[in-house]
């Protein structure tokens, strides 16, 4: 470890914490495009603010057409850090306002503190320390701030098409010590037309889930034509998970709302799916629409509360990356169409085509569409990049854990020769995509310290 550089990073802690808090206060959830903001006003503001922050810190920085922010220091062979400013919706169950940027009891609170604003701003302050320590590097460190990681990666597609591809890259959007493999990720939209009956028990609407890569924390349905017996059945219903049921009567209609616990789509077993509970309940009712009834029965029996695709016939694992996982993302019923979006993380040595064929067979008669597919990632544990990350991590923490594989998908897939490196430390609670997301100041400072040493090691190695 270069102790002088480390001392510079530590001296920047308060300024860094203030900058993270400032960024968290901007709600950067994807929304309707605006001029100069292809992913909505909030993300546009977040990108502009980050580019402005980098300029305040003395860097060359630019906004590339609202898709990415680019911060450069030096010239020549390029080492990049890729991360993102967009966040998933806040969901339910917060103890503090999700966009407050509150600093309390040694922690920074808010959506994006772990995923991924906090780690990226930590990298920016690591680069500021490098700037103070090495005034004229012979090679370049580049920070790339994406804006569409949570919902499509159009920002990285833009970057790869229009900008320089780095020689080596990391992303602080996963875990330490270093990630050498990532499961394949694919969303499937499964939809079916339904009738609009005028008599009997009618489901007027369903609105469940916030995003495909989140465990649904909320699920709501509006029903009409309930008999007293059916209404009592609803009130007596107990889900197989711990989702909470609320029933509200509004004249001829009844509103059913389940509240669950959100979690990252790569670890659905850490949450409590409100959607699974709603589907379970609706499938027990004598619905007047046979097509909707059939769809819900199938969804309950072949997915339901499961996390690994057992009843779909797609369950399995490999020794490198572990088990396939299945997350019920969103379910909408409106305008005579019901549409389910599921998020699947499949092992490195699995075939997406085989997974898709099984889903198509199960939901024969429905429309099955594949979208947002990311193939698995594998980088040799013996590569120069993995060894460098591992050496810096050991030097800074005293720990020498083996590289790991994850179910999450990171920007490491966007460019060649890239891996995920941090920013969650072993043993820490992952709160990304969950209520009460927050990060300790001690941990985020250590992220900046580690990244400063990584930058220094790259700059020294590239001079040889």
C-alpha angles and dihedrals in degrees: 000000000000100000097195091056090046091054090053091054092049090050089058094055099105093046090049093050090051091050093050091049090050091053095047090057090068111082100222101182118142112267143155111322118257132187107294091005115083091179100044142278098291095053090044090055092047092051093047091048093050093049088049091049091053090052090050087055090054102258134133103248136165143182110234103211093304093296103093141002116225125200119184135190119180130350137258129041106028131226110186137197113206121197141137143246100198118095136197119254114283097243123192137311107050121159091198130031107281095225099040098101084215117184108209135154093352095311137101113224130207149073108303099026090114099018104067124302095071096054094042094052088047087056089050091055090045086057091049088056090050089050090055092046102041110034098184115024118189091220136038140259113198127190116203117197111198124198107197107047096120096052116029116329094243087142092062092044087055092048095050091049098046109023141057117280111232121237092228133005146181134191125211092211103106135028143311141276094041135296116231098170136033127190121245114265126208137165122209124197112208115188141169137181115245134194126248103226119194098208137047128021106345128189104212097184145352124201114174132160135015102233138352093249094052131076104245110258093181134036127173137181131180116212133189133192098033118169117221088253093053092046091052090048089056093049091050095048118122116191122221090241128047098266112141121236126215123182122196125184118211109179107281094359133070123206116210117195128180121193117200137164120274125225138166114288091237090062105036091159089071092065140057109238113223088190094057089053093048093049090048091054098043091050090060094057127090096245117190094220108079094194093054090044091053092048093050093045090052092047091050096047099041101037113003113133094345124123104189107047096250098147091042089058094237100103117127146110144212129220093246104052107011132224132359111248130204126202126189099224112176137348123192132178116189140126094015095306131102116198130185124192117197129187118215128188109197128192121265094253096045126102120238090205091060092049091049094048091055092050091048090051092049093049097039109165092032126092112255117193127182117214140157094029119177117185119226119276126224127176119175114255085224094059120119091244096053092045092051093050092046093049093051092047092051092046093052101039105025090234126117105193120169119255112269141211123231141193094225121095120230139181087262084093092058099072135024121265097023136132138179112256114185148279102163114066122222112271095021121121114254109225099167110133089008134103117270094028108183142147132215116245089227092056097044090048089053089052089056091047092051093047093049090055090046091053091048093050091051093049092050095044093048090054092060 
